[in-house]
Amino acid sequence: MTPTQGSRGLDEQAVLLVAGPADLAVTTISSAVGTLQGLVRRSDGPDIARDAQQDLTARGRIALDRSAAAPAAHLEVLAQHARVRRTAPGGDV
């Protein structure tokens, strides 16, 4: 192998190493966009969005409780949130 061929091989390998993750990113983004478009078209989209918001809110509460100075027990926090949900009008929290 001549020095020119070795350099060309390294250049080609560098291009392939960049192109591989770039293709993976494009594929992943395309898949995510397709999934989002499918969710938007669903008739129960608002229900899905509401459930996702409630789930993220609950996870946020648990994360904040975990990082508090004197954190409550995980199951106790879940029980408190369940109790609040049962007493909230229409199940909204």
N, C-alpha and C positions, 0 to 999 in steps of 0.2 A: 504494500500500500504506500502510495506516495504521500508527501505532506499535504498536497492539495486535496487528495481524496479523504484523508483523515479529517481535515478541517471541514470539508463539505459534509462528512458524516456527522460531525458534532453539530453543525448548523442545522442539518435536517432533524437530528434528534431533539435539539432545542425547540424547533418549530413544532414537532410532534408533541413534545411535553406541554407546550402552551395550548395547542389546538385541542388536545384531549380534554382538559378541564373546561375549556371554553365551550366545547360541544356538549359536555355534561351539564353545564350551567344553562345553556340555551334549551336543552331538552327538559330540564327540571322546571324552568320558568314556563315553557310552553305547556307542560302538563298542569302546572298550578293554575295558569290562566284558563285552560280548558275546564278544570274543576270548578273554578270560580264562576265561569260562564254557565256551567250546568246548574250551580246552586242558585244563581240569579234567576234562571228560567223556571225554577220550581215554584209551584203555587204555595208551598209551605215555607218559602224563603224567610218571611218575617219571623215565623216561629223558630226556625233554625238560628237566625241571628239573635233572637231573644235568649234562647237556650245557651248559645255560645257566650253571650254577654254575662249571663248568670254564672256559668261555669268559670269564666275568667275572673269575675268578681270574687267568687268563693275561693278560687286558688290564690288570688291576691290577698284576701283576708288571712288565709292560712299562712302564706309566706310572711306577711307582716307579723302575725302572731308568733311565728317561729323565731323571728329575729328580735322580738321584744326582750326587754331586760329580764322580766320574769314571765316567760311564755306559759300559756295555759296548755294543758294536755290536749293533744291533737283531737282525740275523740270528744272531749268536752267542748271544744270549739265547734266541731261539726254538729253536736247535739244542740248547742245554742243557736246555730244558724237554722237548723231544722225547726226548732221551736218558733223562731221568728217567722219562718216561712209559713208555718201552719196558722199562725195568728194574723198574718197579713191579709188584708182584704183581696180576694181574687187570686191569692197565691203570689202576688207581686212582692218583691223584696227590693 
